[in-house]
Every structure is written in C-alpha cells, then in structure tokens.
Amino acid sequence: MIKVAVVGVNHIGKLHCRFYNENPDAQLVAICDLNKELVEKVAANYGVPSYSDLTVMLKSEEIDVVSVATGGFENGSHHYGPAMLAMKYGKDVLVEKPISNNISEAKEMVDYARKQKIRLACNLNHRFVPTAYIAKEWIEKGDLGTLLFINMKLTIENPNETSPWIHMRALHPHSIDVMRYFCGDVRRVQAFMTKAPGRTVWSTASINMEFESGAVGHLTGSYDMDNRHPIEFCEVAGTKGRFTINDVYNELTFYPHKSQELKMYKNSVLSGINGFNETFKHRLDTFIQEIKKGVSPKNITGSGVDALAAQEVIEAIIYSQIENGKVIDLKDISEIGKQLQ
Ligand SMILES: NC(=O)c1ccc[n+]([C@@H]2O[C@H](COP(=O)([O-])OP(=O)(O)OC[C@H]3O[C@@H](n4cnc5c(N)ncnc54)[C@H](O)[C@@H]3O)[C@@H](O)[C@H]2O)c1
C-alpha cells in the first residue's frame, strides 16, 4: 500500500484526496493546508490527521508520496516550497501544473529530483486518457507515417487578470504537454497574442511551432471562451493518415489516407470517463501504479522533466510576444528565462 499525503486541499487538492482515497493501492494518510479550518474539515471527511505545517507532517507521519496541490501567483508560485521540502525528506512527489510559474525554480526542482533519484511527476492530466493512449500507440506503430503537422486548441473561460501571462503560464502546460507527447521536443516558436475587449491580460493567443523532428504545429489558446462547450481539440497528421481528438477524452477518429474507412472511438463506448475530473483519477492512478511497479525516476510518465520542458516552451512563447512576434529558438531558453524572471 502506497501511503500518500496531500498538501493544499482546496478545489484541486480535494480531488487529489478523493482519487487517492478511491485507489485500492493507495492510502491517504494525512493532509496539510495553511488554512486550518479548511484542512480540519477535509481531514474529517477522510478520517486522517490534518496539519498546517508540512515539516511537522513529514516528521510525524509515515509517507511515501506527497501530492502538491497548492496554487499561488499564476497558479504555480506556491508549489516549489512544499515540493522541495518533501523531496528533501526523500518522498516521491506529484505536483500540480504549472510545475512552477518561475522557470529557475522549476529547473531547480527537476535537478534536485534527478540528484536525489526521486520520482517527480506533474499533473499533466490531459494526456492520461484512453483517447491519447490509443493515438500515441498509432503514432508509435507507424500508422500515421512520418508526422507532418499538429493543430491544437485549448480554450476556456477564465476572467483572471492577475498577470499579463496568466493565460500562457497557467493553462498551456496542458496543451503544450499534449503536443510534446505526440510530436516530441519543440525547436522554435512564434507567437501573436490579443486582449479580448475589456481585458488587460494577453487572453487569446495564436502560436506557431516547429518540432525537432521537422514536423510543424499550431496552438490556439484562449481564456475568453465558454466552459459549457468543448474545451480542447487536437489533430495530428502524417504521411499515412491523421487523427483528431475531440474534447480531451470524448472522441478519437483516425482518417487513414487512401481508404474509405474511418476508425472512431467514443468515450461512452471506449472508457466511460465520467466528466473532466476523472482525468485526474487516470493521472493519479498512473503515478501510483508506476511507483508500485518500481518504475525508475527517469521513466515516470508526465514527469517533472516533461513539465519543465512545457514551461520552457511557454517562456519562449512569451518572449516571442514581447519581441513583437519574433521566432524564438528553444536552444536560447536559459538566456530568455533569465530575462523574463
Ligand atoms: N490539472 C488540472 O486540470 C488543474 C485544473 C485546475 C487547477 N489546477 C491547479 O491546481 C492547483 C490548485 O488549484 P486550486 O484552485 O485548488 O488553488 P487554491 O489557491 O484554491 O488552493 C490552494 C490551497 O493550497 C494551500 N497552500 C498554499 N501554500 C501552502 C503550503 N505551503 N502548505 C500547505 N498548504 C498551502 C492554500 O491554503 C489553499 O487552500 C493550481 O496549481 C492550479 O493550477 C490544475
């Protein structure tokens, strides 16, 4: 049984608690939040001890995994402290996205995990769904042939105006991770952004990408849409065929070239994911399974390394926007990172 503690138990941390609690291979053993009233209330639901000081929890409880669901500026500035502390105590860590809104801190977390041989994972839940698993298998089997392009769209409604870059840093760890999952590392990016009427932040973006493989891609992102409608669309095309994924987990279709037949998987038939929150369940269950099987830190899926790579792409995109749509090469990222922080 893998003993899990959750740090930060507001909206998203509550989901972590619920899904670890439901996993037969995991045991929720303790929770921690700076908000005493909140942590006591959530702890009472699960009959576990509550803490408002992480050091005290780490010293008092037997814990294998710490799941960090704190938030902060650009939804990511509070993860670094608890994640680093938990790793110092030798715990495997899963951190919410963005791994950090600060690229130097994200790098420090990844470097420290590597040095300490700790499994560091990130909740990049949009790819932990059956539609993405099958699509990835098609790519690996060569069903699409040589990859040529990817079109990605992730659009939600979020009125947050706290930072000019909130839309890129807080939302697009997901879309860029999915793009990297299918097409590999990104070589160059180029961005145009706009502010919806009445907004002060760059709330809608159009981004061109070139991958190391030579494939090209496009990301449309927005905080100005309506959450009642599908939020995500992904299309990947190669020399032999292309697939589309509609709304993360709902529908996957393969269109082979030179054939009159399509292959279609529908969530209702395929996997029965019951709403977006269950993508968390798939992601957290995968981390628990990987730990149970003894998967080595460098082979963890949706790892800190993947999360850092996505944040680096985001920083390059932001820099492109600052530089009036200039093409930015990811090999210059350490210099760009220093200028942006
Ligand atoms: N993966 C997804 O699909 C998805 C969706 C939405 C949000 N998120 C992410 O989930 C995270 C949490 O979101 P939220 O809306 O629940 O945030 P929130 O700000 O509402 O809650 C964060 C909680 O963490 C606590 N906290 C902060 N620092 C702490 C510390 N050092 N020790 C203990 N507790 C601490 C706060 O008191 C608060 O209760 C964010 O990073 C967000 O980006 C992920």
The ligand as a Gaussian input file, in Angstrom:
#p B3LYP/6-31G(d) Opt

LIG

0 1
 N       -4.630000      19.689000     -13.641000
 C       -5.711000      20.405000     -13.869000
 O       -6.528000      20.127000     -14.752000
 C       -5.943000      21.594000     -12.994000
 C       -7.162000      22.295000     -13.064000
 C       -7.313000      23.418000     -12.255000
 C       -6.288000      23.830000     -11.413000
 N       -5.116000      23.121000     -11.381000
 C       -4.004000      23.508000     -10.497000
 O       -4.268000      23.073000      -9.181000
 C       -3.579000      23.917000      -8.245000
 C       -4.504000      24.258000      -7.101000
 O       -5.633000      24.933000      -7.575000
 P       -6.777000      25.448000      -6.535000
 O       -7.787000      26.141000      -7.356000
 O       -7.184000      24.324000      -5.651000
 O       -5.893000      26.512000      -5.699000
 P       -6.298000      27.284000      -4.355000
 O       -5.436000      28.503000      -4.298000
 O       -7.770000      27.461000      -4.285000
 O       -5.862000      26.270000      -3.192000
 C       -4.546000      26.098000      -2.822000
 C       -4.509000      25.654000      -1.380000
 O       -3.137000      25.423000      -1.031000
 C       -2.920000      25.941000       0.281000
 N       -1.476000      26.217000       0.433000
 C       -0.723000      27.142000      -0.197000
 N        0.549000      27.057000       0.187000
 C        0.635000      26.054000       1.080000
 C        1.692000      25.469000       1.826000
 N        2.946000      25.933000       1.737000
 N        1.407000      24.456000       2.672000
 C        0.136000      23.985000       2.782000
 N       -0.897000      24.488000       2.089000
 C       -0.668000      25.510000       1.255000
 C       -3.800000      27.175000       0.380000
 O       -4.084000      27.496000       1.726000
 C       -5.044000      26.710000      -0.395000
 O       -6.011000      26.128000       0.458000
 C       -3.051000      25.111000      -9.071000
 O       -1.666000      24.950000      -9.295000
 C       -3.787000      25.005000     -10.401000
 O       -3.006000      25.452000     -11.494000
 C       -4.955000      22.013000     -12.142000

